[in-house]
């Protein structure tokens, strides 16, 4: 069995964008409740997510963006940054915890305390660009983590894999043309944020999927396109933007993935990590809004990471 860290923080459940918003605190409680019901809670090493530091955030975000978010945080009520993305009085702390979780995960994996880690955090991050919050995201959690691996731990090559139903435009913005980072992704297209297909940089392998694409199509893309490119790159650490809104039960999108597809892709990435990265994987929660499907998919994903 693999030693797997499970990183979260109660402050991540206090961020709330309104009672009808799909990116709700119930997402994290659904995951934890299902894991307990499945008897999995004793298999993981649990850690509280620390607060990301300004220095860690500045590796991928402008100081103007960081300061703008801090100023925008309200003392009462909810403040909208755009129609989809809002802050309450807990959002600033929650966003720092979500970004800090990835940093903590990298440190745990790089010191050998654990082989891999899953960060059950919110707000998600992969839409947050260097200078802008958008799409439910404030800081780019996966980008902060990957930059920490490169700069604090002196890695030369890291890979980011993103299978969320939406394109990770923010991650692409943070690492565009960075030869130390290879990003491979699938996403429904055309679909929010309507990006990822126009002349991507050489270090970006973006594979759009049409509405209705199922697990067979997804697996073909992973096997035929992702894996050869990833093996050529030989990453020293693997980062997963783990969005589960491509599940067929999730009405946010129009893909038809199932738990077994998430298990399969996690197995492929775990094997790659064994081959080139000493087994090192950091996975961070992105989307997934049908609560039962999200909880089942995350549980499937972490079962494979932990080898149980």
DRENZASE-555454 format. One line per 8 residues: number of its first residue (from 0); for each residue x, y, z of C-alpha. Coordinates in Angstrom, 1 decimal. Example, Ala and Ser with C-alpha at 12.3 -4.5 7.8 and 13.67 -1.06 7.14 Angstrom:
<pts>
0> 12.3,-4.5,7.8 | 13.7,-1.1,7.1
</pts>
This chain:
<pts>
0> 0.0,0.0,0.0 | 1.2,3.5,-0.9 | 1.5,6.2,1.8 | -0.9,8.9,0.7 | -1.5,12.2,2.4 | -5.0,13.7,2.5 | -4.8,17.5,2.9 | -7.7,19.7,3.7
8> -8.8,22.4,6.2 | -12.1,23.3,7.8 | -11.7,26.9,6.6 | -12.2,25.7,3.0 | -15.8,24.9,4.0 | -16.5,28.4,5.2 | -16.0,30.0,1.8 | -19.6,30.4,0.4
16> -20.7,32.2,-2.8 | -24.5,31.9,-2.1 | -27.0,29.2,-1.4 | -27.7,28.4,-5.1 | -24.0,28.4,-6.2 | -22.9,25.0,-7.5 | -19.4,25.4,-6.0 | -20.7,24.9,-2.5
24> -19.3,23.9,0.9 | -21.3,20.7,0.6 | -18.8,19.4,-2.0 | -16.1,18.8,0.7 | -18.5,17.3,3.2 | -19.9,14.9,0.6 | -16.4,13.7,-0.1 | -15.4,13.2,3.6
32> -18.8,11.6,4.4 | -18.5,9.1,1.6 | -14.9,8.2,2.5 | -15.9,7.5,6.1 | -18.9,5.4,4.9 | -16.5,3.4,2.7 | -14.2,2.8,5.7 | -11.3,4.6,4.0
40> -10.6,7.3,6.5 | -8.0,5.1,8.4 | -5.8,4.6,5.3 | -4.6,8.1,4.8 | -2.2,10.4,6.6 | -4.2,13.6,7.3 | -2.7,17.1,7.3 | -4.3,20.6,7.7
48> -3.6,22.9,4.8 | -1.3,25.8,5.8 | -1.8,29.3,4.6 | 0.1,30.0,1.4 | 2.6,32.9,1.7 | 2.6,35.9,-0.5 | 6.0,34.8,-1.8 | 4.6,31.4,-2.8
56> 1.7,33.1,-4.6 | 4.0,35.6,-6.4 | 5.7,32.8,-8.3 | 2.6,32.6,-10.5 | 0.4,35.6,-9.7 | 1.0,39.3,-9.9 | 1.2,41.3,-6.7 | -1.5,43.5,-8.0
64> -3.9,40.5,-8.3 | -3.0,39.3,-4.7 | -3.6,42.7,-3.2 | -6.8,43.3,-5.2 | -8.3,40.1,-3.8 | -7.3,40.9,-0.3 | -8.9,44.4,-0.6 | -12.1,42.9,-2.1
72> -12.8,40.5,0.8 | -15.9,41.8,2.6 | -16.5,42.0,6.3 | -20.1,41.0,5.8 | -22.2,39.5,3.0 | -21.0,38.5,-0.5 | -19.0,40.6,-3.0 | -19.1,39.5,-6.6
80> -15.9,39.7,-8.7 | -17.8,38.5,-11.7 | -21.2,36.9,-12.2 | -19.8,33.4,-11.2 | -17.1,34.3,-8.7 | -17.8,35.8,-5.3 | -16.1,36.3,-1.9 | -17.5,36.2,1.6
88> -15.6,37.1,4.7 | -13.9,33.6,4.8 | -12.9,33.4,1.1 | -9.5,35.1,1.5 | -8.4,32.6,4.2 | -9.9,29.6,2.3 | -8.1,30.6,-0.9 | -4.8,30.8,1.0
96> -5.5,27.4,2.5 | -6.4,25.9,-0.9 | -3.1,27.2,-2.4 | -1.2,26.2,0.7 | -2.4,22.7,0.5 | -0.6,22.1,-2.7 | 2.6,23.6,-1.2 | 2.3,21.3,1.8
104> 1.7,18.3,-0.5 | 4.8,19.0,-2.5 | 6.9,19.3,0.7 | 5.5,16.0,2.1 | 6.2,14.2,-1.2 | 9.6,15.6,-1.8 | 10.9,14.8,1.7 | 9.6,11.2,1.2
112> 7.2,11.4,4.1 | 4.5,10.2,1.7 | 4.5,9.0,-1.9 | 1.6,11.0,-3.1 | -1.1,13.4,-1.9 | -4.6,14.5,-2.5 | -5.8,18.0,-1.6 | -9.5,18.1,-0.9
120> -9.8,21.9,-1.0 | -11.9,24.7,-2.3 | -12.1,27.2,-3.8 | -10.7,25.5,-6.9 | -7.9,27.1,-8.9 | -7.3,26.2,-12.5 | -9.2,29.1,-14.0 | -7.3,31.7,-12.0
128> -4.9,33.5,-14.3 | -1.7,35.4,-13.3 | -3.6,38.6,-12.8 | -7.3,37.6,-12.6 | -9.8,35.6,-10.6 | -12.5,33.9,-12.6 | -14.6,30.7,-12.9 | -15.0,30.1,-9.2
136> -11.2,30.4,-8.8 | -9.0,32.9,-6.9 | -5.5,31.6,-6.8 | -4.2,28.9,-9.1 | -3.6,26.1,-6.6 | -2.0,23.6,-9.0 | 0.3,26.3,-10.5 | 1.4,27.5,-7.0
144> 2.2,23.9,-6.1 | 4.1,23.2,-9.4 | 6.1,26.4,-9.1 | 7.0,25.5,-5.5 | 8.4,22.1,-6.7 | 10.4,23.9,-9.4 | 11.8,26.7,-7.2 | 11.9,25.4,-3.6
152> 12.9,21.9,-4.5 | 14.9,22.6,-7.7 | 13.1,20.2,-9.9 | 13.7,20.6,-13.7 | 10.6,19.1,-15.2 | 7.0,18.8,-13.9 | 3.9,17.7,-15.7 | 0.4,19.0,-15.0
160> -2.5,16.8,-16.1 | -6.0,18.4,-16.1 | -9.1,16.3,-16.9 | -11.7,18.8,-15.6 | -14.6,19.3,-18.0 | -13.5,23.0,-18.4 | -10.2,24.0,-19.9 | -7.6,25.1,-17.3
168> -7.0,28.5,-18.9 | -5.4,29.9,-15.8 | -2.8,27.2,-15.5 | -2.0,27.6,-19.2 | -1.6,31.4,-18.6 | 0.8,30.8,-15.7 | 3.1,28.4,-17.5 | 2.7,29.3,-21.2
176> 6.1,28.7,-22.9 | 7.7,27.5,-19.7 | 10.0,24.6,-20.8 | 10.1,23.2,-17.2 | 6.4,22.5,-17.4 | 4.4,20.2,-19.7 | 0.6,20.6,-19.4 | -1.7,18.0,-20.9
184> -5.5,18.3,-20.7 | -8.8,17.3,-22.0 | -11.9,19.5,-21.8 | -15.3,19.8,-23.4 | -15.3,22.2,-26.3 | -16.9,24.6,-27.2 | -17.6,25.3,-23.5 | -16.5,27.7,-20.8
192> -14.0,29.4,-20.8 | -13.9,29.0,-24.6 | -10.1,28.6,-24.7 | -7.4,26.1,-25.2 | -7.7,25.5,-29.0 | -6.1,28.6,-30.5 | -2.4,28.2,-31.1 | -1.3,26.7,-27.8
200> 2.4,27.0,-26.8 | 4.7,24.0,-27.5 | 4.5,22.9,-23.8 | 0.7,22.7,-23.9 | -1.1,19.6,-25.2 | -4.8,20.6,-25.1 | -7.2,18.0,-26.5 | -10.8,19.2,-26.9
208> -13.7,16.7,-26.6 | -17.1,17.2,-28.1 | -20.2,17.2,-26.0 | -21.3,13.6,-25.3 | -17.8,12.1,-25.5 | -17.5,9.1,-23.3 | -14.9,7.0,-21.5 | -13.8,5.2,-24.6
216> -12.9,8.5,-26.4 | -11.2,9.9,-23.2 | -9.1,6.7,-22.9 | -8.1,6.9,-26.5 | -6.8,10.4,-26.0 | -4.9,9.5,-22.9 | -3.3,6.4,-24.5 | -2.6,7.8,-27.9
224> -1.8,11.5,-27.2 | -1.1,12.2,-23.5 | 1.1,9.2,-22.5 | 3.6,9.3,-25.4 | 4.2,13.0,-24.8 | 4.4,12.6,-21.0 | 6.9,9.7,-21.4 | 9.0,11.8,-23.8
232> 9.1,14.6,-21.2 | 10.1,12.4,-18.3 | 8.6,14.5,-15.5 | 10.2,14.4,-12.1 | 6.8,15.1,-10.4 | 3.2,14.8,-11.6 | 0.5,17.2,-10.7 | -3.2,16.5,-11.3
240> -5.9,19.1,-11.6 | -8.6,16.6,-10.6 | -11.9,17.9,-11.9 | -14.8,15.4,-11.8 | -17.4,17.5,-13.6 | -16.9,15.3,-16.7 | -19.0,12.6,-14.9 | -22.1,11.7,-16.8
248> -24.3,12.6,-13.7 | -22.8,16.2,-13.6 | -25.1,18.6,-15.2 | -22.4,21.3,-15.3 | -21.0,19.7,-18.4 | -21.8,17.3,-21.2 | -19.2,14.5,-21.0 | -20.0,10.9,-20.0
256> -17.2,9.8,-17.9 | -17.7,7.2,-15.1 | -15.8,6.3,-11.9 | -14.0,3.5,-13.7 | -12.6,6.1,-16.2 | -11.2,8.2,-13.4 | -9.7,5.0,-11.8 | -8.1,4.1,-15.1
264> -6.5,7.4,-15.8 | -5.2,7.6,-12.3 | -3.6,4.1,-12.8 | -1.9,5.4,-16.0 | -0.5,8.4,-14.2 | 0.6,6.4,-11.2 | 2.5,4.1,-13.5 | 4.1,7.1,-15.2
272> 5.1,8.5,-11.8 | 6.8,5.2,-10.9 | 8.7,5.2,-14.2 | 10.0,8.7,-14.2 | 9.1,10.6,-11.0 | 9.9,8.2,-8.1 | 6.1,7.8,-7.7 | 5.7,11.5,-6.8
280> 2.1,12.7,-7.5 | 0.2,15.7,-6.1 | -3.5,15.8,-7.0 | -5.7,18.8,-6.2 | -9.5,19.0,-6.4 | -10.9,21.2,-9.1 | -14.5,20.8,-10.3 | -17.3,18.3,-9.7
288> -20.8,19.5,-8.7 | -23.1,16.5,-8.6 | -22.4,15.6,-5.0 | -22.9,11.9,-5.1 | -20.9,11.5,-8.4 | -18.2,13.8,-7.0 | -17.8,11.8,-3.8 | -17.7,8.4,-5.6
296> -15.2,9.7,-8.2 | -12.9,11.2,-5.6 | -13.0,8.0,-3.5 | -12.1,6.0,-6.6 | -9.3,8.4,-7.4 | -7.7,8.3,-4.0 | -8.2,4.5,-3.7 | -5.9,4.1,-6.7
304> -3.4,6.7,-5.4 | -3.2,4.8,-2.1 | -3.2,1.4,-3.7 | -6.2,0.1,-1.8
</pts>
